[in-house]
Amino acid sequence: MLLTKQHLTMARTLGVAIVATVGLSSCATYKNEFATINSRLDQLDVKVQGAAQSAESANQSAQQANQRLDQIEGRVQQLERVPGRKPRG
């Protein structure tokens, strides 16, 4: 009977050790997966920031072009109001 209790204790200890090992190894796997996901998120963040900067630059260029058009429009309207010249000859 003493031999059976020792085997039972040894089996329980071995079972706990196996469960702990499997649990810890799965945590390591999740750490690797989280690291990979975080790396991808960082890459996406860099791309999004670059796209936002490009969009802001394009917006500024469009605003400058609109200002130039507004300046030219006044001159064009002024020229359209001037009476036409009679050709010589």
C-alpha positions as CSV (number, residue, x, y, z in Angstrom):
1,M,0.0,0.0,0.0
2,L,2.9,2.3,0.8
3,L,4.2,1.7,-2.7
4,T,0.9,2.7,-4.2
5,K,0.7,6.0,-2.3
6,Q,4.2,6.9,-3.5
7,H,3.2,6.1,-7.1
8,L,0.1,8.2,-6.7
9,T,2.1,11.1,-5.2
10,M,4.6,10.8,-8.0
11,A,1.9,10.7,-10.7
12,R,0.2,13.8,-9.2
13,T,3.6,15.6,-9.1
14,L,4.4,14.6,-12.6
15,G,0.9,15.6,-13.8
16,V,1.2,19.1,-12.2
17,A,4.7,19.5,-13.8
18,I,3.3,18.6,-17.2
19,V,0.3,21.0,-16.9
20,A,2.7,23.8,-15.7
21,T,5.1,23.1,-18.6
22,V,2.3,23.2,-21.2
23,G,0.8,26.3,-19.7
24,L,4.1,28.1,-19.7
25,S,5.0,27.1,-23.2
26,S,1.6,28.4,-24.5
27,C,2.4,31.7,-22.8
28,A,5.7,31.9,-24.6
29,T,3.8,31.2,-27.9
30,Y,1.4,34.0,-27.2
31,K,4.3,36.4,-26.4
32,N,5.7,35.7,-29.8
33,E,2.4,36.2,-31.5
34,F,1.8,39.5,-29.6
35,A,5.3,40.6,-30.6
36,T,4.6,39.8,-34.2
37,I,1.3,41.6,-34.1
38,N,2.8,44.7,-32.4
39,S,5.5,44.8,-35.1
40,R,2.9,44.7,-37.8
41,L,0.9,47.5,-36.0
42,D,4.1,49.6,-35.8
43,Q,4.7,49.2,-39.5
44,L,1.1,50.1,-40.3
45,D,1.4,53.2,-38.0
46,V,4.4,54.4,-39.9
47,K,2.6,53.9,-43.2
48,V,-0.5,55.7,-42.0
49,Q,1.6,58.6,-40.7
50,G,3.3,58.8,-44.1
51,A,0.0,58.8,-45.9
52,A,-1.3,61.5,-43.6
53,Q,1.8,63.7,-44.3
54,S,1.3,63.2,-48.0
55,A,-2.4,64.1,-47.8
56,E,-1.5,67.3,-45.8
57,S,1.1,68.3,-48.3
58,A,-1.4,67.7,-51.2
59,N,-4.0,69.8,-49.3
60,Q,-1.5,72.7,-48.9
61,S,-0.6,72.5,-52.6
62,A,-4.3,72.6,-53.5
63,Q,-4.9,75.6,-51.3
64,Q,-2.0,77.4,-52.9
65,A,-3.3,76.6,-56.3
66,N,-6.8,77.9,-55.4
67,Q,-5.3,81.1,-54.1
68,R,-3.5,81.6,-57.4
69,L,-6.7,80.9,-59.3
70,D,-8.5,83.5,-57.2
71,Q,-5.9,86.1,-58.0
72,I,-6.0,85.3,-61.7
73,E,-9.8,85.3,-61.8
74,G,-9.9,89.0,-60.8
75,R,-7.5,89.9,-63.6
76,V,-9.4,87.9,-66.1
77,Q,-12.7,89.5,-65.1
78,Q,-11.0,92.9,-65.4
79,L,-9.8,92.1,-68.9
80,E,-13.2,90.9,-70.0
81,R,-14.8,94.2,-69.0
82,V,-12.4,96.3,-71.1
83,P,-14.0,97.2,-74.5
84,G,-12.5,95.4,-77.4
85,R,-10.0,97.2,-79.6
86,K,-10.7,98.0,-83.2
87,P,-8.3,96.4,-85.6
88,R,-6.1,98.7,-87.6
89,G,-6.3,98.9,-91.3
